[in-house]
């Protein structure tokens, strides 16, 4: 009887990381419609996630040790980050939003991003400068 339990327990442990790895957040994400869907690495840039690396404003983070969050389209990651003159580690949860966007929950803050499409709409007004309302 001990052997079947061992097999079931092993299968459960092996399935956990596989499920977490199946959910990908790769792409460009913007915080609001006025942000261009381009990653520049500075403030006002889109957030970029590629191959489990998050590229933010002057920060790059390796997303390691994925843990699937049960009953949610979400993964908890250990974040190993580098900024200009700093290195730090943290944890963050990435979750698929109902509208296809991304929730990023990090250190007491929840951020909502919308996905940048492959072919952004041309001619869409996204800033006040584009309609002649300047400073």
Secondary structure by P-SEA (a helix, b strand, c coil): caaaaaaaaaaaaaaaaaaaaaccccbbbbccccccccccccccccbbbcccbbbcccbbbbbccccccccccbbbbbcccccccccccbbbbbbbccccbbbbbcccbbbbbbbbccccccccccccccccccc
